Amino acid sequence: PAPEIMAPGHQLAAAIDIGPLRPLLDKALAQLEAFDIDIDNTLQELLLADPLPPALAELLDAVARLVADYAYEAALARLRQGLPAVGAAICRSRHDRGACAAMGTQTLRNPG
């Protein structure tokens, strides 16, 4: 069988090890791609998640401001651009070698 192909934005979300938030991030990316007005609800759900990593909260706040201005293309670009950086910040803060390796980054933890 042919491998499953995901849209570029969805691959970014999948690379971040944030458990239950990944499906919501995928949903947000798909909604922005489709100019779906329900993105407001998805962003609110993401912003209310607990715990929400600070780097992700900042990114989602920026995306929500763009959506409020109906700048869906800019919001999509911002989310796609910001997810790798958020993922790197999360894996460094949690010292998660697996998540960092999946993204091609290194943790700050010493191996010893």
C-alpha positions in Angstrom: 0.0 0.0 0.0 1.1 3.6 -0.7 2.3 5.5 2.3 0.0 8.1 3.8 0.8 11.6 2.6 0.1 14.5 5.0 0.0 18.2 4.1 3.2 20.1 5.0 1.5 21.9 7.9 0.3 18.6 9.4 3.8 17.2 9.4 5.0 20.1 11.5 2.3 19.6 14.1 3.1 15.8 14.3 6.8 16.5 15.0 5.9 18.3 18.3 5.5 16.0 21.3 2.6 17.7 23.0 0.3 14.7 23.3 -3.4 15.6 23.1 -2.8 19.0 21.5 -1.5 17.5 18.2 -5.0 16.6 16.9 -6.1 20.2 17.6 -3.1 21.7 15.9 -3.7 19.5 12.9 -7.4 20.6 12.9 -6.3 24.3 13.2 -3.9 23.9 10.2 -6.6 22.3 8.1 -9.1 25.0 9.1 -6.8 27.8 8.2 -6.0 26.1 4.9 -9.7 25.9 4.1 -10.5 29.5 5.4 -12.9 27.8 7.9 -14.4 30.3 10.4 -14.5 27.6 13.0 -10.8 28.2 13.5 -11.8 30.6 16.3 -13.3 27.8 18.3 -10.3 25.6 17.7 -7.8 28.3 18.8 -9.8 29.0 21.9 -9.8 25.3 22.8 -6.0 25.2 22.2 -5.5 28.4 24.3 -7.5 26.9 27.2 -5.5 23.7 27.2 -3.8 23.0 30.5 -0.9 22.8 30.7 -0.1 24.9 27.6 3.7 25.4 27.0 4.5 29.1 27.1 6.1 29.1 23.6 3.0 27.5 22.1 0.7 30.0 24.0 2.6 32.9 22.4 2.4 31.4 19.0 -1.3 30.7 19.3 -1.9 34.2 20.6 -0.2 35.6 17.5 -2.2 33.4 15.2 -5.5 34.3 17.0 -4.8 38.0 16.4 -4.3 37.4 12.7 -7.5 35.3 12.5 -9.4 38.2 14.3 -8.3 40.4 11.4 -9.4 37.8 8.9 -5.8 37.3 7.8 -6.1 33.6 7.4 -3.2 33.1 5.0 -0.9 35.1 7.3 -2.2 33.1 10.3 -1.5 29.8 8.4 2.0 31.0 7.5 2.7 32.1 11.1 1.5 28.8 12.5 3.5 26.7 10.0 6.6 28.9 10.6 6.3 28.9 14.4 5.6 25.2 15.1 9.2 24.0 14.6 10.5 26.6 16.9 7.9 25.8 19.5 8.7 22.1 19.2 12.4 22.8 19.7 11.6 24.9 22.8 9.4 22.2 24.2 11.9 19.4 23.7 14.7 21.5 25.3 12.6 22.3 28.3 11.6 18.7 28.8 15.0 17.3 27.9 13.2 14.9 25.6 15.8 13.4 23.3 13.3 11.5 21.3 11.3 14.6 20.4 14.4 16.6 19.6 15.9 13.8 17.5 12.7 13.6 15.5 13.0 17.3 14.7 16.8 17.2 14.1 17.6 19.3 17.2 19.6 18.4 20.4 18.6 18.7 24.0 20.5 20.9 26.4 20.9 18.1 28.9 24.3 16.6 29.3 24.5 12.9 28.4 26.4 12.0 31.6 
